[in-house]
Amino acid sequence: MASPFQHINPHLIPEACDRLSFPTPFPHEEQAAYVRRLLREGFTVNTRQARFIGIHNLHSIAAELRRKGFPFHIDHKPAMDPRTGELPPQPVDHLSMTKEQEAPNESGAAQENNAA
């Protein structure tokens, strides 16, 4: 039986992203780039959501982004599981950007787009 989540990108699941009201991933967008784009666009992403859309190592992506100097905020708190609708009590990572962190990235994104 075919998976209900057939997609081009073998790592990100566009249909699952859509169900979470996240933007559709680009066909060959890497996971770290997608997380960075989510944060730049004002989304918060947590470990349970990340697993649902095909990212099983959000903590590693967070470490990579931090190492590269990408500013974001991380909280540890419970989150609803999008597969079951349940709220397990175990805390998970929640990545987001504050307004102060978003401002420099907006100008950086504009510069990147103008350079292309």
N, C-alpha and C positions, 0 to 999 in steps of 0.2 A: 504494500500500500504506500502511495506517495505521501510525503510529508505535506501538511497544509502550509508549510513555510518554505516553498520552493523559491530560490533567489539566485542571483548572479554571484554576489559577494559571499564566499563560503564562511565568512566570519561574523558578519552582521546580518540580522534578519529584518529586512525592511517592513514586513507585515507586523512584526512585533513592535518595531519602532512606532509604526502608525498607531497601533493599539494604545501606546503610552503617550500619544500626541507629540512624539519627538519627530524632528525632520527626517525625511527619507535619506538614508546613507547613499553616497555616491557609489557607483558600481565597484570601483576599486579602492575605496577609501579605507585606510588602515584604522584599526580600533582606536589607537591613541589620537589620531587626527579627528576621528568622529567625537570622542570625548571632549577634546579641546574645542571643537566647533559647538557642541552642546553647551559647554560652559560659557563660551563667548556670546552665544545667543541668549543667555539668561536662564538656561535650564539648570535644574539640580538633578544629579543622577546618583542613585544609590546602588549598592552591591546587588540587591535582588533584581532591580530593574536591569542592571547591566547583564546579569546572567540570562534574564528573559530575552534580551535582544542579541545574545550570542557572545557577550564579553564575560569570560570566566575568570579574569585576573585584574579586576578594577584596581586592586591595591598595588599591583605592579605598574599599571599605567599611571596611577597617581605618583608613584615614586619616580617614574621616568619623567613625567611632566615637571615635577618639583626639581629634579636634577638639571633639567634644561632651563630652569628659571621661569617657568610659566606660573603666574600667581593664581592661586585658588585657595578656598577655605575647605577644610574637611571637618565634619562632625561625625560622632559615633552615637547612633541611636537606633531604635527599632524601626523597621519599615515593612509595609505591606508586601506580601508576596504576590506579584501580578498573576502567577499561575493559579493560585488557590484562593486569593482574596483574603487570606488569613494574615494576622499580624503576629508573627513569632516574637517572643520577648527578647531574643538575642540582638544586641546592637550590631549594626553594619555601618560601613563607610557611606557618607553622604558628601559628594563633592559639589561645590557651588562657587560662585564668584561674588564678592561684594561689589557694590557700585563703584567703589574706589579702585578695585582690581579690574573692573570692566573697562573703565575709561581709557587707560593706556593701551589696552588690547584693541579697542575700537579704532584708535588712530593707527595702530600697527597693522590692523587688518585692512584699513583703507589704503595705507601705503603699499601693502603687498598687492592689492587689487590694481592700484595705479601702475605698479611696476610691470604687471603682466601684459 
